[in-house]
């Protein structure tokens, strides 16, 4: 069991990394989950793959059309400063499904073989308490390379698995099995059109599975995980979505000449691309493709919300929209992901909506972490929050019972030898103004003043005038790393 007792530090309090001790002590760490009370809400949990925070129209992107996500944010609450706990798929997903920081569980890298002796997934806890759980799309808590991903004790009754849309597995890939039943060969049609038509697209298929699940007759509440692969590369939206954009009218990614020098010094650290000076035409086209995929997602969100309305379930369904991590898409001359912690990679969308229960609120700029989702879901279901969870429930903010813009003094994200490539380890701590990054074992790091340098082009790591701030942040980061470590099983005696 992980002890969640935190001490004061020179920057804020370490309670910002978890619950205060007094509240933690009220939780029984080994208590069996109770049955959710009558009227516990349904949960539609929409998680896209590799979607940045700045990709929603009403939240500040004037170039993209996301009317359904705009409406979701308007009727509920959008957290504009939500951060993933790792910039790579498996550790991020493992973290928000358990409510624990990645380094406290075995699944802190992509391609891991198994999931052994881990904390239970929140979906398992909800299923044990009476929720009917289903999934369509990606899961990715163990390796899916050259095999069908190993199934965990995950709580899902329906598990329509599709790690990615390519026909990489001869059988057992639910999406491609369905395509074949429709007489469609993925490789042939993708080669011919450069993409998959909307009606056969994996994102559309995930929405179809969600709608089928939501319309099943049942007693009691349900949870459905919509886990599409978009907007993860390859950037191949259906043609009708790409045609909505004029690439020449789009902005270019955030780039400065300093980025090339900075990335040149960090070149030994793993990343899926090397920093290059922008080719503006290519950069704009890539942005158009990326945003086109998100517009497809938005349309499928609209279909799912409409299905809830038609079936009379919308008022008793909590809808969550988020993503596992972001995408550089040209910022700093980089594409894809790796051992970096720029805003485009670690900051993601997070929207909650539950009509007549969560008051419609302006966008909330509180610092929150994705691992805050799991304890929030437990409290929404009327269940005790397990003591092992590091996350802090967002429910008081969502219900209007706590200040809207206060939740954490800082947020954290880590990278631990997560992808093939040079062994790399990084730790990020970001407070309201500054972001500190340690690249462990290299003597290198980054410090950004996000108030004066929001695009993170000026590294202040070696600037002597910021030495005190750097030291304070480093001490806080080190303390939290130690105080959230797994200390083993619960004690059964004095010695």
NORRA-V430028 format. One line per field, one symbol per residue. psi: psi as a letter, one per 30 degrees, with the letter a starting at -180 (. if undefined). burial: b if it has 9 or more other C-alpha atoms within 8 Angstrom, else e. A space follows every 50 residues. Layout:
psi=???
burial=???
This chain:
psi=kkkhkkllafjblffffalleeeeffkjfgkkklkklkgklljjjjjljh klfhgkefggjffkjieeeeeeeefbkkjfikklgkgldeeeeeefffgl kefglfiglkgkeljkhlkkkeeeeeeffgkjklkkbkdhflkgkglkkk kliffkekijkielflifkflfjeeeeeeefggkjeeeeeeefgaklefg keeeeeeeeeeeefgkklklllkkjjilflhklkiilkefeeffkjeffl llljklffeeeefefgffkklflkklkkjeeeeeeeeeeeeeeeeeeeee eeeeeeeeeefgfefgkkkkkalelakehfkggllblailhlefefklkj kkkjkfejkkllkkgkkllfffeeeeeeeegglkkkffkflkkfeeeefg flkegkekflllklkihelkakjkklkkkkafelkkkkjkffgllkkkjf efifghfjjgegjffgeeeeeeeeeeeeeeeefgljgallkflf.
burial=bbbbbbeebeeebbbbbbbbbeebeebeeeeebeebeeebbbbbbbbbbb bbbbbbbbbebeebebebbbebbbbbbbbbbbbbbbbbbbbbbbbbbbbb bbbbbbbbbbbbeebeeeeebbbbbbbbbbbbbbbbbbbbbbbbeeebbe eeebbbeeebbbbebebebeeebbbbbebbeeeeebeebbeeeebbeeeb bbbbbbbebbbebbeeeeeebbbbbbbbbbbbeebbbbeebbeeeebeeb eebebeeebbebbeeeeebbbeebbeeeeeeebbbbbbbbbbbbbbbbbb bbbbbebbbeeebbebbbbbbbbbbbbbbbbbbbbbbbbbbeebbbbbbb bbbbbeebbebebbbbbbbbbbbbbbbbbbbbbbbbbbbbbbbbbbbbbb eeebebbbbbbbbbbbbbbeeeebbbbbbbbeebbbbbbbeeeebbbbbb eebeebbebbbeeeebbeebebbbbbbebbeebbbeeeeeeeeee
